[in-house]
Amino acid sequence: MIGSLTKAFISGSCGILVDGGKLNWSKPIASYIPFSQKHDPVIAQRACLSDALSHSTGLPQIDISWYGANGETLLAPEKLLHVVSNIPVYPDFRTKLHYSNWPYALAGRIIEAVAGSEASPNWSAFVQKRIFEKLGMRRSATCREKLVDDNVAEAHTVLSSRESARLPVPDVSSDTICGAAMAIWSTAPDMLLWAGAVLQRLQYENSDKSVPDPGPLRQISQITSHHFRVTEDSVHENTYGFGWARHMLPSSHLGWLSINGPQKDHILGRSSRPRLALYHGGQVTGYLSSLYLFPETNSAVIVLTNAQSLGDCSDWVAQALIQALFEMEPTVDFSERASATADEHLDSFAKMKQEYEENRVPDTTAPDASEVEGSYWCNDIQVLVEIIRRDEAKSNDQRSLEMRLNYRDSQRHSLTHYHYDVFGFLPASRDEKELSCLVDYFSYEQFLLGFIRNQDTKKVIALEWVMQEDFPPLRFERRAS
């Protein structure tokens, strides 16, 4: 699985439709599909395809609302328009980049709305017909079931012992709610065909058009041009196009779409001449990938890996290849960087657990299980949290509780009292977290449920859950039994 490298195929499909007169980059999304935004109506009135593809709509990520434990999808595709119209948003429309999968899911729905039979039953048919088949990408597909054979790299993680372990197949495909953001399966040879097509089209669009049209892609100059800044603390360009980031090397922000993060102390090619890179990273449970294009030299580097955790091997390998390809100076020791990052990732859960304990108020009284037991509904994101007794539990002891999401027994987490009316479900170990595929839990606060009481009756009426670490908690109202 190539994860978010899928996004460039969505923007590429949009480019074909724009060139054909069926789409417009600047026309409001609501003119193509039913789209509103109750928390910020201006977004519904003005947000266009350009805003969606450049992550400037203000929509948050909040992936744990739809992507649960064991890589399982929690929401049906039919919920998409409701969620994006009701989910709380950042107050940053067109002023700040907030990377999110929701806008690309919307773009997939727009493709379906305007492409007619070419996008039936969904956006994946358009990608298959207009891109994969045209470029000869015979071993690429938008879901596992459509792969031409069973020669598949299975998902893995790395345990604390540094041994590998298999993970479940991610429940992400063209038939799932955010599939348009991350669902494609491919191979390195196929992805090099894709990279070559992007580079050739870019060269064609920026030439005098005297050479033959190189292929099916359109509007690639617009798609790969800078539309929104990634960071404000850089002299060189670090911007985002439509499914492509743009970095002028040397860059202190290279790798920001990788779990390694930008390496500001180990900058690739710090003493080398400036060079434009078009870049994206991809992550879905058990898979990490990196793609770099260099238009000036018609060069591409693509690395696909089938393991998560202990850092992003795909990005280290890609940057090492880039360093060798262009003889960049000074030389960065990527073996050393990978080793240091692996140690950091091994320590990250211990640090999270330490924060979890340090912020706990000791010796507070726990409520009885009967006080919090029940169902809690967040209509905005269509998620139900049930607080239930463990199957073997009979008493009102707070230690007998667990949570279950959207009626899924695969989404059960044991609860323990944290303090006051707050319960937690932090896994017992790093390995448990990894094997449960809880890749989108970055902060200890995401593992806490805070119950809210009526000020007069003192009865529990709701719960709050911080589902994204830099975003206000979402409120779940208690349902009548």
PADRENSE-100675 format. One record per residue (C-alpha): residue in three letters; x, y, z. Coordinates in pm, whole numbers, plus 50000, padded with zeros to 5 digits. Layout:
BEGIN
ALAXYZ/...
# end
This chain:
BEGIN
MET500005000050000/ILE501375034349908/GLY499235053750157/SER499145091050093/LEU501065088149765/THR497485080749651/LYS496705117849685/ALA498695127049373/PHE496595102449169/ILE493455120149293/SER494815154549203/GLY496005140148871/SER492495127548800/CYS491115161848886/GLY493605177348642/ILE492295155548360/LEU488725165948442/VAL489635202848468/ASP491335201048129/GLY488195184747990/GLY485985212748120/LYS484155191348375/LEU485845206648681/ASN487175240348786/TRP489915244949046/SER488225276449185/LYS484555266849179/PRO483005259749524/ILE482865223349629/ALA479165228049703/SER478505233749332/TYR479475197449264/ILE478325178049571/PRO476105185449875/PHE478555202250114/SER477965224750412/GLN479875233150730/LYS477875240451042/HIS480845253051245/ASP482025277150974/PRO479475283950697/VAL482045304450504/ILE483925272150427/ALA480835257650258/GLN480245289550061/ARG483805295049941/ALA485925263149975/CYS486895250849631/LEU488785221349487/SER492035240849516/ASP491475245449890/ALA490685208649938/LEU493755196049751/SER496115220849924/HIS494885212550279/SER493725248350341/THR490035242250421/GLY490535241050799/LEU489245205250823/PRO491165186151094/GLN492645151351065/ILE491005132251355/ASP491745098851189/ILE490865078851500/SER487225088151438/TRP487125065551130/TYR490245043451150/GLY490205021051453/ALA492204993551620/ASN493524965151402/GLY493404987951098/GLU489614985551081/THR487435012350920/LEU484695024251158/LEU482515045450929/ALA480725036350607/PRO481375057750295/GLU477775069950314/LYS478745089950625/LEU481335111250446/LEU479235141650354/HIS477635142450698/VAL480985141150877/VAL482765167850671/SER479725190450702/ASN479545186851080/ILE483035179851208/PRO484545209051407/VAL487125228551209/TYR490165250251270/PRO489495287851245/ASP492155289450974/PHE490335287750639/ARG492875297450372/THR495315310150635/LYS497075278650758/LEU497785243750630/HIS496155215250823/TYR497015181850665/SER493915160050649/ASN492515130050464/TRP488925143250461/PRO489405168650177/TYR490825141549950/ALA487875119250033/LEU485715148449920/ALA487765151549601/GLY487105114949529/ARG483385121549567/ILE483635151449331/ILE485325129449068/GLU482405105249097/ALA479905133949056/VAL481355148548736/ALA483035119548554/GLY479875099748485/SER480295063448379/GLU484085066648384/ALA483885069048764/SER481395041148821/PRO481005026349074/ASN483415051649229/TRP486545073049174/SER488765042349147/ALA487355033648805/PHE488535067248670/VAL492045062448812/GLN492165027448665/LYS490995037348316/ARG492585071448274/ILE495885066448458/PHE496825030248540/GLU495825015848202/LYS497155045247999/LEU500565043548171/GLY500835005548171/MET500685003348553/ARG499484967348540/ARG500284958248902/SER498564988049062/ALA495054987849207/THR492785006949443/CYS492014976849661/ARG493734944049740/GLU491024922949578/LYS491824938649238/LEU495524929849240/VAL496554907548951/ASP498224881549173/ASP498924872749536/ASN502554884449530/VAL501974910049806/ALA504234925750066/GLU502324920250391/ALA502124946850662/HIS504584944750952/THR505674963651261/VAL508794962651476/LEU508494951251836/SER510484964252131/SER512784934252091/ARG513544948051740/GLU511974917151588/SER509344920451318/ALA505694910451357/ARG502864907151104/LEU499944931051121/PRO496394927150988/VAL495674938250632/PRO494534974750658/ASP490804978350601/VAL491325006550350/SER490215004749988/SER488365024249723/ASP485185012549895/THR486025028250234/ILE485305063350356/CYS488785078550311/GLY490055054950043/ALA490655083749800/ALA493355096550036/MET495385064650082/ALA494035032449929/ILE496275025049629/TRP498514994249607/SER501474995649370/THR505034984949301/ALA508315003649261/PRO508414997348881/ASP504825009348840/MET505485040049053/LEU508495048548837/LEU506155048048535/TRP503945072648724/ALA506915094448821/GLY508145094748462/ALA504725105148334/VAL504515134048581/LEU508015146148492/GLN507445143148116/ARG504135161648133/LEU505705188648347/GLN508485192848090/TYR505935193647807/GLU503745220047974/ASN506775242048036/SER508205238347684/ASP507135252447350/LYS504895222047293/SER506985212246989/VAL507375176647116/PRO504475151547101/ASP502045151147392/PRO503685126247632/GLY500645109747785/PRO497295111447963/LEU498095136248240/ARG496965172548230/GLN497415204348436/ILE500555190448603/SER502175224848624/GLN499165236948823/ILE499065205449035/THR502745207149132/SER502995245049171/HIS503055261149515/HIS499585267949656/PHE500125269450029/ARG503075273750264/VAL504025244350483/THR506075264550731/GLU506845300850803/ASP510295295750955/SER512245289950634/VAL513995311650377/HIS513845285550100/GLU510565273449953/ASN508625247850155/THR505125247550013/TYR502305223849917/GLY500635219749579/PHE497885194449508/GLY499115161349651/TRP502735172549615/ALA504995191649853/ARG507635214749704/HIS511005219149872/MET513995238849754/LEU516975218849877/PRO518735223450108/SER515595224450322/SER515135223650698/HIS511645209550647/LEU512355180250419/GLY510615148650538/TRP507765166250720/LEU505315140750576/SER507365112250726/ILE507155099151081/ASN510845108651100/GLY509795144951076/PRO511975173150941/GLN515655168951030/LYS516715204651105/ASP520085194251248/HIS520915170550963/ILE519995189250648/LEU520485170850320/GLY522915189150090/ARG523485218750321/SER526535229750120/SER525235218949779/ARG523605240249511/PRO519845246649539/ARG517615220449379/LEU513805217949356/ALA512245185849486/LEU508615175049450/TYR507915152049742/HIS505345131749930/GLY505345104950195/GLY502765078150261/GLN501725058850571/VAL499005033450633/THR499175006650900/GLY502234985450830/TYR503435004650524/LEU505645035450473/SER506595050650138/SER508465080549996/LEU508545096549651/TYR510865124449535/LEU510925140349188/PHE513615163949056/PRO512265181848746/GLU515575198648661/THR517335165548593/ASN514255144248514/SER515115122148813/ALA512905102549052/VAL513465082849371/ILE510725059649498/VAL510995037449805/LEU508185014549926/THR508434995350253/ASN506124971550435/ALA506954979750796/GLN505955007451036/SER507635018851357/LEU511185026951471/GLY511255055351219/ASP510555057250849/CYS513025035250662/SER511565046050328/ASP512525082150388/TRP516055074250512/VAL516705052150209/ALA515255078049970/GLN517365106250113/ALA520485084350107/LEU519865077049739/ILE519305114149667/GLN522525123049846/ALA524465097949633/LEU522655106949310/PHE523565143849332/GLU526825139649531/MET525515162749801/GLU527745177650068/PRO528355175050355/THR527575138050375/VAL524845128150618/ASP525355094050781/PHE521885079550733/SER522795047050907/GLU523595067351216/ARG520405088151179/ALA518285056951138/SER519825041251449/ALA519215072551656/THR515635075451533/ALA514975038751612/ASP516105044951971/GLU513835075451992/HIS510835055651871/LEU511555027552116/ASP511525053452396/SER508435072252278/PHE505865049952445/ALA507745050952776/LYS507685088952758/MET503975088752680/LYS503325065852975/GLN505425088453198/GLU503355118853094/TYR500205098553153/GLU501275091453512/GLU502695126053583/ASN499405142953492/ARG497275119753702/VAL495895133954027/PRO496485106954290/ASP494065094354551/THR490835106454392/THR487585087654433/ALA486405067354136/PRO482715068054040/ASP480765035654048/ALA480525017753716/SER476765023753712/GLU477285061553708/VAL479115061853374/GLU477815030453211/GLY475825037152893/SER475985049752535/TYR477475082952424/TRP476895096852076/CYS478785123251878/ASN476505131851589/ASP479135153951426/ILE481455124751350/GLN478885096451370/VAL480755077751644/LEU479125059051932/VAL481095051952249/GLU479585025152472/ILE480795022052829/ILE479984986352924/ARG480864959853179/ARG483414934153083/ASP481714901552999/GLU482904884953318/ALA482184914953544/LYS479234915353781/SER479934943454029/ASN479894981454010/ASP483654981954051/GLN485105008253814/ARG487794983053716/SER485144962353540/LEU484554987353259/GLU485534988752897/MET484665010252598/ARG483364998452261/LEU483155019151943/ASN480285017751692/TYR479084984051817/ARG482324967351702/ASP483644940351933/SER486984944651757/GLN487054980251898/ARG486944972252270/HIS489404988552510/SER489694981752882/LEU489175012453098/THR490945020953423/HIS490195049953654/TYR492575079053591/HIS491355105653833/TYR488055122053932/ASP485575114153649/VAL488275105753395/PHE489045070553270/GLY491945059353052/PHE492665031352808/LEU496425034752756/PRO497805001052637/ALA499934982152886/SER502994982452662/ARG504444996452342/ASP504094962552171/GLU500404960952258/LYS499904995352103/GLU501814985651788/LEU500104952051742/SER496724969051786/CYS497634993051502/LEU496935024251710/VAL499205044751484/ASP497225077151512/TYR497515080151891/PHE500395104051947/SER499525118952288/TYR498555103752622/GLU495495126952623/GLN494025107452331/PHE493725077652567/LEU491515096352818/LEU487715099252842/GLY486405126953066/PHE482835123353191/ILE480725154853230/ARG478085159053502/ASN474985180653516/GLN475745208553762/ASP472405204953938/THR471665167653939/LYS475335156653934/LYS474395128953692/VAL476755120753407/ILE475335135853087/ALA478245134452840/LEU481875125852785/GLU484715144652619/TRP487505128752417/VAL490625145752278/MET490755127451946/GLN493575148851805/GLU496375162152019/ASP496305198251897/PHE492505200751873/PRO489735207052131/PRO487975176152270/LEU484855163352098/ARG481705159852306/PHE479625127952313/GLU476105131752454/ARG474745104152676/ARG471825086052524/ALA468755074952715/SER469005037952792/
# end
